[in-house]
Each structure stands twice: as C-alpha cells, then as structure tokens.
Amino acid sequence: MQWLNKVTGLLTKKASAQEYFFALVFKEQGIKAAVWQEEEGHVRVIDQSVADAKKPLSQLSDDELVALADQAIGIAEKTLATTVKTTKTIFAVSENWVEGTAIKEPYFTKIKKLCKELELSPLGFVVKEEA
C-alpha cells in the first residue's frame, strides 16, 4: 500500500503517536482495508485485510457494500486494543468512479452511506491508478 505514503498530506494536523486511520481500497470485487498510523511523515501499516464479494462492487446494494466494508474493517482492526476508536478514513477508488476532482454518483452516495453507517470520518480519496 505504497500509495498511503503519498496521502499523509491529507492529515490536517500532526497525528499523535496513538492515532490510527483506515484506508479502504475499493477493488473490482472486494474491499481491502488497512489500519495505519503516521509516524514522522511516514506511513506504518498496522494490519490489513480483504473482504471479497461474489459480484462486482458496482452491482452491490448500499447495504451489501456497507456489510462488506464492515467485514474488511473488522478483520483489519483486530490487532488494535478494544479501547481504540478509529474513524478517520482515506478511500482509494477506481478512476471510473471519479469525474474531475470528485467521486461521481452513484458511488458518492454509497460512500456517504457507508461513512454514516460505520461512523467513519472521510479525510479524502485517491484514484488508485494515479497513486
């Protein structure tokens, strides 16, 4: 997940040593989740996981997408203490999900619902092909 090294600039303030973040990578038929931490301008991946779907993400309902992301996050965050609350998230999406500098519909609405349901705070996104 080397592209994470390029997105530390999305952080609005110096992250504390105990602050963790999520990265959600939307793949063709699954979601890759990573828990990471910024240390002195570098990214340290704590753990990661992949939750595979039985069909392309574009064909999943909003609820199926939320459940898949929840599964991936749940596995990736198992190494963290149960008292750690991680919400800040960076998304990696395919270039066909983006128009100009924004995530286009229906993907924007799906990600917005995912953030609300899973109590995630979006920090921004990167286009996988450009990262």
N, C-alpha and C positions, 0 to 999 in steps of 0.2 A: 504494500500500500504506500508506495513512494510518493504518490500524489499528495498524501497528507502533509508532507514536508513543505509543499507549496502553499498550503492554506492556513498556516499559522498566522498570517496577516489578517485573517478574518476575526481573530480574537480582539476584542475591544480594549482589553486591559491585560496586564501581565497576569497570567494564570498562576494561582498558588500551587505549591508542590502537591497538594492533595486534591486538586480539581481535575475531574475526569470529563471526557467528552465522548460522544458517539459519532461514528461515521456510518452512514447507511449507503451502500452501493447497490443501486438497482440494476440487476443483471437481466438478461433476456427471460430466464425462467427461475428467478430466485432473488433473494436479498442477502447480501453479505453485510454483516455488522461487525464493527470493531469498536473496542473501548480503547481510548488513547489518552495520553497526557502530554502536555507541552512542558518541556524542560530546557531552559536556556536556549530557546529558539529552535529546538529540535523536537520531533515527534517520537514518542516511545509508545508503541502499541502494546497494550496490556494483554489483550486477548481478542480473538475474533472467531466468527462462526458463519456458517452459510445455512440458510433455510431455502430449500428448493420447492418450487411449485410444480404442479402437474401440467400446467399450461403457461403460456406466456403471461407476463405481468399485465400486459395491455388488456388481457381478457379476464382478469380477476375483478371481482366486485370490490367496492371500497372496503367492505368488512373482511373479505378474504385477504386483501393487501395488508390491512391492519393486523390481522392474526398472523400473517407470515412475518411481518416486521417484528411483532411482539415475540415470536418464537426465536428469531435470529438474535434479538437483543437479549432475551432471557438467557440464552446459552453463552453469549459473549460476556455478560456481566457476572457470571457465576463466580469468577475469581475475586471479585470485589467484596469487601465487607458488606454485610446486610444493612449497615447504617449509612452507606454511601448512596446519595441520591444524585444520579446523573441525568441531566435533561438536555444540555446543550448539544446540538446535533448539526453536523455538516452532511449534506446529501451529495452523492455522485450519481449523475443521471446521464443517459444516452443523449447524444446531440439531437436526435429526433424528438426529444421531449422539450426542446428549448427553441424559442423564437426570439432572436435579438439577445437581450440580456435578461430574459425572464423565462420561467417554466410555463409552458403553454397548457391550455385546457385539453383534455380533462385531467392531466397529470397534476396541475397545480391544486385543484380541488381535492384530489386523492391524497396528496402530501399534506395539505392543510388538515384534512380529517384525521389522518394518521397522527399528526402532531397533537391534535386536540385529544384524541382517544388515549394516546400513550403518554400524554403530558410531556411532550418534547418541546424544547425551545429551539427553533431553527436559527442557525448562525449564517447560513448561506448555502450555496451549491457550487459544484464544479461540474464541467462537462467531462466525462470520463475520457473521451477521445483526445481532449486537449491537455489533460493533466499529465 
